[in-house]
Structure formats: structure tokens, C-alpha cells
Amino acid sequence: MRFLFASAPMPGHLDWGGYLRTAAELARRGHTVTWASGAAVAQQVAAAGLPFHALRETGWRWPPPPPLQLAPDLDPALARRLRGERALDQWLDEPRVGAATQELLDLARAVQPDLVVSEVFVSAAGLAAEALGVAFAVAGWPALPPNASAGDPALVELARGRLARLLDQFGLRGVNWTGEGAPALQSPHLHLTYWSPRWYAGRELLPQTAHVGGQAAPPAPPPVWPDVDPWVLITLGTSFGNDPHFFVNTARATAELGCLPIVALAGQLTMAQVAALRPSLPAGAIVVDRVDFASVLPRLAAAIHHGGAGVTHALVTHAVPQVVVPHAADQMHQAQGVVRSGVGLHLPAKEATVERLTVALAQLLPDLSSWRANARTLRDEFAGLGGIARAADLLARVRG
């Protein structure tokens, strides 16, 4: 079977709990797999052993549009609409999506895919699949009913208009483009989530959704760090982490509770910012660029982070209770899953003071806390769903 995978050109968009690893598993089984994205992720895809095609345009706007400068007294409804339009510009900018769709169609003439697979934010993949007349599967996100993402009526109409013009541009009917929000959300074909039913407890999902969970990688030898105090991981990921105040407040809250702060900056601060940050951190805090999950996560007492899908998923598979402080993009969705499943807490970024972080972390740390017990139960539920192998099985069965 021939697969064409697509993603936005950011490391986090290769993950979603197992997206890139699923493509690699299909290739290992002898299927023909091609990955298309921006050149920024070529190295990661190549390291997974997959053929990579660099797209000049993926349809995902990065860097994102400039931050909004809104007047403090602006009507709240208007402010929400302006923020919504800015978000729409990131994933549904007509010229970008149109150009990306054409590039994917040009590539498809060479690879002749039987199935197009994408993470949810590459709108061009759904268009291209429809133009090719092949099925379109979504990885990392469930299928939601049409009203699930409806919001401001004006924004809904704006999105509909953009979608209609893109469909007209390519002479399409909208088979993979029903409902509101990101077009892929209502694709009639398979939607893989690397989560579990409990993660989405109380949410209505469409029947093409399949949960495959995931398992932790085998533990690796730990870093040579002090092993007396409980370890707490602190990170904002690789895309939205330029927030020194978060690192300072979180590290101080961690130290106040007698824990070792492990601050993973993920390349988000300049050398000058890092130099200015260090004196503000508690003595003994570990400051690194990145951590090896297999080395560090098995030894964590808790984590405080932004809610990126990859780190959230990894923490679940290691049964680590977590405090999520979303900063942008899909991070609120992970925060909601953490709260729904009872494995941690959510704090808005504006409320992430030392005092509130200390209170939140203190609830997670006790060995007999409900959050720690729930984290173990959810880890086991994830492990029982089959993970990457199950995801590959399901994709290999999809037919248009």
C-alpha cells in the first residue's frame, strides 16, 4: 500500500503521541511511505528512516501572524473575534493552502498514494486527497460532530467562505470538508487518536474515531543529577516557550516544596535570556536544552508544562501527574484532557504565579494523591489499546 503523510513544518506536528512513529512502522512492514512537509523537519523525518519531500508551502503559517495589540477597553466579544481571525489566518490562509494543495497534487503524480494521512492542521491534505479521489485519514485528533467547534457566527461564516473558495479553485464538492473548524475534523474516514476513551470522557465523538493509546519506551539510564529530592520537569516545548517568567515562577514553586526543578528550555530563549534567567532560579535547579524522556520521565514526581501533545502524551504513558499551563495553539485541548481524566490540573498562563503553582503542585505530589492513582490507571488504559502497532494496522485497512 502507498501512503502520503503530511504535516506542518514543526517538530511538535510530527508527534501527536505517535504520528511519525506510525509512518515508520508502516514502512518497516513493507508499505511505501512518503512524508511531505517543510524543510525545517527534514532531519527528523529522515532520522525515522522515511523518504522526505520538502514542500515550499504547507498551508500552515509559521511564524504565526504578529501578536495582536488590543486596547484594554476593547469590547470582549470583538477581542475574541479578532483573536479568532488571527488563528484562522494561521491554518486557513487561502493563498497558502491553495499553493500547498497544488504542491501535494504535483507530488501525488509521482507517488500515487492509496491513502493520504495528515495531522489536523494541514488543510491542504484534505483538499489534495479529495482531488485525487482517495481516502483521507487524520492522525492525532478525533472526529467531532459538526457543531462541536462552532463559535462566533461571524468567524464560522468567514471560515466557510474561505473553504468554499478553495473548493471552487480545485473543482471539488467537499466530501472531506463538512462541519466547522479545521476541515479535517469531519473527514468520513479514519481518525486516529493516540489517547483513550477516558481522555475524551463526556465528549461526543464520531464513529470513525479510533483510540490507540500508547506505551512508554523502555527506561534508559538516568542523568547524573541529585537523586535525593523529587524531580519535577518544567518546560514550554519547542514553539511557544519564550516566557522567562514562567520558568522562574515554576522553578521557585518547585523548590519551595522541596523538589528539584528540571528546566528544559528547548531552544526557546536566547543566550542572553538564559544568562539573565539563571540568577533568578533556585540554587541547584537543573537547566538543560532538552531531556531524554526515556531517561528522565520514569523518575519524575510531577511535571509543569505548556500542554504540547507530545510531552503530555509521554507523561501519561509514564503515569506522571501534571500541571498544564497552556500558552497557544492546541495546548488547551491537552489541558482539558488532563483535567477530564483526573491526571492533573490546569492553570491559565496569566494565573501561573509562584503561589498558585505551589498550591497546584502540592496537590499532585503525595504518593497517595488521587491524581497519581488516576495517572497510573490512565497509563494502563493507554497501554492496553495497542499503540503504534494498532495505529499501523488500522491505517493499512482504510479504503476509499
C-alpha positions as CSV (number, residue, x, y, z in Angstrom):
1,M,0.0,0.0,0.0
2,R,1.3,3.5,-0.8
3,F,0.9,6.3,1.8
4,L,1.4,10.0,1.6
5,F,1.8,11.6,5.0
6,A,1.7,15.4,5.5
7,S,2.5,17.7,8.5
8,A,3.2,21.3,9.3
9,P,6.9,22.0,9.5
10,M,7.3,22.0,13.2
11,P,8.7,19.2,15.5
12,G,5.5,19.0,17.6
13,H,3.4,18.4,14.5
14,L,5.4,15.2,13.8
15,D,4.3,13.7,17.1
16,W,0.7,14.0,18.4
17,G,1.6,10.9,20.6
18,G,3.0,8.7,17.8
19,Y,2.3,10.1,14.3
20,L,5.8,9.9,12.8
21,R,6.4,6.6,14.5
22,T,3.3,5.2,12.9
23,A,4.5,6.1,9.5
24,A,7.9,4.5,10.3
25,E,6.1,1.3,11.4
26,L,4.2,1.1,8.1
27,A,7.5,1.5,6.2
28,R,9.0,-1.2,8.4
29,R,6.2,-3.5,7.3
30,G,7.0,-3.0,3.7
31,H,4.5,-0.3,2.7
32,T,5.6,2.6,0.5
33,V,5.6,5.8,2.7
34,T,6.4,9.4,1.6
35,W,6.4,12.3,4.1
36,A,5.7,15.8,2.9
37,S,6.3,18.9,4.9
38,G,8.5,22.0,5.1
39,A,12.3,21.6,5.0
40,A,12.6,22.5,8.7
41,V,11.6,19.0,9.8
42,A,13.5,17.1,7.1
43,Q,16.2,15.9,9.5
44,Q,13.7,14.4,12.0
45,V,11.8,12.6,9.2
46,A,15.0,11.3,7.7
47,A,16.1,10.0,11.1
48,A,12.9,8.0,11.2
49,G,14.0,6.3,8.0
50,L,11.3,7.8,5.8
51,P,11.6,9.4,2.3
52,F,11.0,13.1,2.7
53,H,9.6,15.6,0.2
54,A,10.2,19.3,1.0
55,L,7.2,21.5,0.3
56,R,7.7,25.2,-0.3
57,E,4.3,25.7,1.3
58,T,2.3,23.6,3.7
59,G,-0.6,25.9,4.3
60,W,0.4,26.4,7.9
61,R,1.6,29.9,8.6
62,W,4.8,29.9,10.6
63,P,6.0,32.1,12.2
64,P,2.4,33.0,13.2
65,P,0.8,36.3,12.4
66,P,2.2,39.2,14.6
67,P,0.8,39.4,18.1
68,L,-2.4,41.4,18.4
69,Q,-2.1,44.8,20.2
70,L,-5.6,45.2,21.6
71,A,-6.8,48.2,23.6
72,P,-7.5,47.3,27.2
73,D,-11.1,48.7,26.9
74,L,-11.9,46.9,23.7
75,D,-15.2,45.1,23.7
76,P,-14.5,41.5,24.8
77,A,-16.6,40.0,22.0
78,L,-14.7,42.0,19.4
79,A,-11.4,41.0,21.0
80,R,-12.4,37.3,20.8
81,R,-13.3,37.7,17.2
82,L,-10.0,39.3,16.3
83,R,-8.1,36.6,18.0
84,G,-10.2,34.0,16.2
85,E,-9.4,35.7,12.8
86,R,-5.8,35.6,13.7
87,A,-6.0,31.8,14.5
88,L,-7.9,31.3,11.2
89,D,-5.1,33.1,9.3
90,Q,-2.6,30.5,10.7
91,W,-4.2,27.4,9.3
92,L,-6.7,28.6,6.6
93,D,-4.9,31.4,4.7
94,E,-6.4,30.9,1.2
95,P,-3.3,31.6,-0.9
96,R,-1.1,29.4,1.3
97,V,-3.5,26.5,1.4
98,G,-4.1,26.7,-2.3
99,A,-0.4,26.6,-3.1
100,A,0.2,23.7,-0.7
101,T,-2.7,21.8,-2.2
102,Q,-1.2,22.2,-5.7
103,E,2.2,21.0,-4.4
104,L,0.7,17.9,-2.9
105,L,-1.1,17.1,-6.1
106,D,2.1,17.5,-8.1
107,L,3.9,15.2,-5.6
108,A,1.0,12.7,-5.8
109,R,1.5,12.2,-9.5
110,A,4.9,10.7,-8.6
111,V,4.0,8.6,-5.5
112,Q,0.4,7.6,-6.5
113,P,-0.9,7.2,-2.9
114,D,-3.7,4.9,-1.9
115,L,-4.2,6.9,1.2
116,V,-3.4,10.5,2.3
117,V,-2.7,10.9,6.1
118,S,-2.3,14.2,7.8
119,E,-2.3,15.8,11.2
120,V,-5.4,18.0,11.6
121,F,-3.9,21.4,10.8
122,V,-2.7,20.7,7.2
123,S,-5.9,21.7,5.4
124,A,-4.3,21.2,2.0
125,A,-4.0,17.5,2.6
126,G,-7.8,17.1,2.8
127,L,-8.2,19.0,-0.4
128,A,-5.5,17.0,-2.2
129,A,-7.0,13.7,-1.1
130,E,-10.3,14.7,-2.5
131,A,-8.9,15.9,-5.8
132,L,-7.0,12.6,-6.0
133,G,-10.2,10.6,-5.3
134,V,-8.5,8.7,-2.4
135,A,-9.4,8.4,1.3
136,F,-8.1,10.9,3.8
137,A,-7.2,9.8,7.3
138,V,-6.4,12.1,10.2
139,A,-3.8,11.2,12.9
140,G,-3.7,12.7,16.4
141,W,-7.2,14.2,16.5
142,P,-10.7,12.7,16.9
143,A,-13.6,13.2,14.5
144,L,-16.0,15.7,16.0
145,P,-19.7,16.4,15.3
146,P,-20.4,19.4,13.1
147,N,-21.4,21.6,16.0
148,A,-18.5,20.7,18.3
149,S,-16.2,23.6,17.2
150,A,-18.8,26.2,16.3
151,G,-18.1,29.5,17.8
152,D,-18.6,33.2,16.8
153,P,-21.1,33.1,13.9
154,A,-19.1,35.7,12.0
155,L,-15.9,33.5,12.3
156,V,-17.8,30.5,11.2
157,E,-19.1,32.3,8.1
158,L,-15.6,33.6,7.4
159,A,-14.2,30.1,7.5
160,R,-17.0,28.7,5.3
161,G,-16.3,31.4,2.7
162,R,-12.6,30.6,2.6
163,L,-13.3,26.8,2.4
164,A,-15.9,27.4,-0.4
165,R,-13.4,29.4,-2.5
166,L,-10.7,26.7,-2.1
167,L,-13.1,24.0,-3.1
168,D,-14.1,26.0,-6.2
169,Q,-10.5,26.6,-7.0
170,F,-9.9,22.8,-7.3
171,G,-13.4,21.9,-8.6
172,L,-14.3,19.9,-5.5
173,R,-17.6,19.0,-3.7
174,G,-16.4,19.0,-0.1
175,V,-16.5,15.3,0.7
176,N,-13.8,15.7,3.3
177,W,-14.8,19.1,4.3
178,T,-18.1,19.1,6.3
179,G,-18.8,20.8,9.5
180,E,-17.0,23.7,11.2
181,G,-13.4,24.3,12.3
182,A,-10.4,22.7,10.7
183,P,-11.7,20.9,7.6
184,A,-10.2,17.5,8.5
185,L,-12.2,17.3,11.7
186,Q,-15.2,15.7,9.9
187,S,-13.4,13.6,7.3
188,P,-15.6,10.4,6.9
189,H,-12.5,8.2,7.1
190,L,-10.4,7.0,10.0
191,H,-9.4,9.4,12.7
192,L,-6.6,8.0,14.9
193,T,-6.1,9.4,18.4
194,Y,-3.1,8.3,20.5
195,W,-5.2,8.8,23.6
196,S,-8.1,6.8,25.0
197,P,-11.8,6.9,25.7
198,R,-11.3,8.1,29.2
199,W,-9.2,11.1,27.9
200,Y,-12.3,12.2,26.0
201,A,-14.8,11.3,28.7
202,G,-18.1,13.3,28.2
203,R,-17.2,14.5,24.7
204,E,-19.3,13.4,21.7
205,L,-17.1,11.8,19.0
206,L,-18.0,10.5,15.6
207,P,-17.7,6.7,15.0
208,Q,-14.7,6.9,12.6
209,T,-12.6,7.8,15.7
210,A,-10.3,5.1,16.9
211,H,-8.2,5.3,20.1
212,V,-4.8,3.6,20.1
213,G,-3.3,4.9,23.3
214,G,0.5,4.3,23.5
215,Q,3.2,2.8,25.7
216,A,6.3,4.3,27.3
217,A,9.7,3.5,25.7
218,P,11.9,1.2,27.8
219,P,13.7,3.3,30.5
220,A,17.2,4.4,29.9
221,P,20.0,5.2,32.5
222,P,19.2,8.4,34.4
223,P,21.3,11.6,34.1
224,V,23.8,12.3,36.8
225,W,21.6,14.7,38.7
226,P,20.9,14.8,42.5
227,D,18.6,12.0,43.3
228,V,17.6,13.0,46.8
229,D,14.7,15.4,46.1
230,P,11.7,14.5,43.9
231,W,12.3,15.6,40.3
232,V,9.8,18.0,38.6
233,L,10.1,18.7,34.9
234,I,9.4,22.2,33.7
235,T,9.1,23.0,30.0
236,L,7.3,25.1,27.4
237,G,8.2,22.9,24.5
238,T,9.8,24.0,21.2
239,S,7.4,26.6,19.8
240,F,5.9,28.9,22.3
241,G,8.5,28.9,25.1
242,N,9.8,32.4,25.2
243,D,8.4,33.2,28.6
244,P,11.1,33.6,31.2
245,H,8.6,34.5,34.0
246,F,7.0,31.0,33.7
247,F,10.3,29.3,34.2
248,V,11.2,31.5,37.2
249,N,7.8,31.1,38.9
250,T,7.6,27.4,38.3
251,A,11.1,26.6,39.4
252,R,10.6,28.6,42.6
253,A,7.3,26.9,43.4
254,T,9.0,23.5,42.8
255,A,11.9,24.4,45.1
256,E,9.6,25.7,47.9
257,L,8.1,22.2,48.1
258,G,11.5,20.5,48.4
259,C,11.7,19.3,44.8
260,L,14.4,19.5,42.2
261,P,13.4,21.8,39.3
262,I,14.5,20.4,35.9
263,V,14.1,23.3,33.5
264,A,14.1,22.3,29.8
265,L,14.3,25.4,27.7
266,A,14.0,23.6,24.3
267,G,16.0,26.4,22.5
268,Q,13.3,29.0,23.1
269,L,15.4,31.6,24.8
270,T,18.4,33.5,23.5
271,M,21.8,33.1,25.2
272,A,21.4,36.5,26.7
273,Q,18.0,35.5,28.1
274,V,19.4,32.3,29.5
275,A,22.2,34.2,31.2
276,A,19.7,36.6,32.7
277,L,17.4,33.7,33.8
278,R,19.9,31.7,35.8
279,P,20.4,34.0,38.8
280,S,16.6,34.1,39.2
281,L,16.3,30.4,39.5
282,P,16.6,28.5,42.8
283,A,20.1,27.3,43.7
284,G,20.6,23.7,42.3
285,A,18.0,24.0,39.6
286,I,18.9,21.9,36.6
287,V,18.8,23.9,33.3
288,V,19.1,22.0,30.1
289,D,18.0,22.4,26.5
290,R,16.1,19.2,26.2
291,V,15.6,16.0,28.2
292,D,15.6,12.4,27.1
293,F,12.1,11.1,28.0
294,A,13.3,7.5,28.5
295,S,16.0,8.7,31.0
296,V,14.0,11.4,32.9
297,L,10.3,10.6,32.8
298,P,10.4,7.3,34.7
299,R,12.0,9.2,37.6
300,L,9.7,12.2,37.7
301,A,7.4,13.1,40.7
302,A,5.4,15.6,38.5
303,A,5.6,17.9,35.6
304,I,4.6,21.5,34.9
305,H,4.4,22.3,31.2
306,H,2.6,24.0,28.3
307,G,0.3,21.2,27.2
308,G,2.0,20.2,23.9
309,A,0.6,16.9,22.6
310,G,3.9,15.1,22.6
311,V,5.0,15.9,26.2
312,T,1.5,15.4,27.6
313,H,1.2,12.0,25.9
314,A,4.7,11.0,27.1
315,L,3.8,12.0,30.7
316,V,0.6,10.0,30.6
317,T,2.4,6.8,29.4
318,H,4.8,7.2,32.3
319,A,2.0,7.9,34.8
320,V,3.4,11.3,35.8
321,P,0.8,13.8,37.3
322,Q,1.0,17.1,35.6
323,V,0.0,20.8,35.8
324,V,-0.7,22.3,32.4
325,V,-0.3,26.0,31.7
326,P,-1.4,26.4,28.0
327,H,0.2,29.2,26.0
328,A,-1.2,28.8,22.5
329,A,-2.5,26.6,19.7
330,D,-3.9,23.2,20.7
331,Q,-2.5,23.2,24.2
332,M,-5.9,24.0,25.8
333,H,-7.2,20.7,24.3
334,Q,-4.5,18.8,26.2
335,A,-5.2,20.8,29.4
336,Q,-8.8,19.8,29.1
337,G,-7.9,16.1,28.7
338,V,-5.7,16.2,31.7
339,V,-8.5,17.6,33.8
340,R,-11.2,15.3,32.4
341,S,-9.1,12.2,33.1
342,G,-8.1,13.3,36.5
343,V,-4.4,13.1,36.0
344,G,-3.6,16.7,36.7
345,L,-4.6,20.4,36.9
346,H,-4.9,23.3,34.5
347,L,-3.7,26.9,35.3
348,P,-4.2,29.8,32.8
349,A,-0.8,31.4,31.9
350,K,-1.9,34.7,33.5
351,E,-2.5,32.9,36.8
352,A,0.7,31.0,36.9
353,T,2.1,32.8,40.0
354,V,4.5,31.2,42.4
355,E,1.7,30.9,45.0
356,R,-0.8,29.3,42.7
357,L,1.8,26.9,41.1
358,T,2.9,25.9,44.6
359,V,-0.7,25.1,45.6
360,A,-1.3,23.1,42.4
361,L,1.9,21.1,42.6
362,A,1.4,20.3,46.3
363,Q,-1.8,18.5,45.4
364,L,-0.1,16.2,42.9
365,L,3.0,15.2,44.9
366,P,1.7,12.9,47.7
367,D,2.2,9.2,46.8
368,L,-1.5,8.5,47.6
369,S,-3.0,11.5,45.8
370,S,-6.0,10.8,43.6
371,W,-4.1,12.4,40.6
372,R,-1.2,9.9,41.0
373,A,-3.6,7.0,41.2
374,N,-5.6,8.2,38.2
375,A,-2.3,8.7,36.3
376,R,-1.4,5.0,36.8
377,T,-4.9,3.9,35.7
378,L,-4.8,6.0,32.6
379,R,-1.3,4.8,31.7
380,D,-2.6,1.2,31.8
381,E,-5.6,2.1,29.7
382,F,-3.3,3.7,27.1
383,A,-1.0,0.6,27.1
384,G,-4.0,-1.7,26.5
385,L,-5.1,-0.1,23.3
386,G,-2.2,-1.2,21.1
387,G,-0.3,2.0,20.4
388,I,1.8,2.3,17.2
389,A,1.3,-1.2,16.0
390,R,-2.5,-0.8,16.3
391,A,-2.4,2.5,14.5
392,A,-0.5,1.0,11.6
393,D,-3.0,-1.9,11.4
394,L,-5.9,0.5,11.2
395,L,-4.3,2.7,8.5
396,A,-3.4,-0.3,6.4
397,R,-7.1,-1.3,6.3
398,V,-8.5,2.1,5.2
399,R,-10.0,2.1,1.7
400,G,-11.7,5.0,-0.1
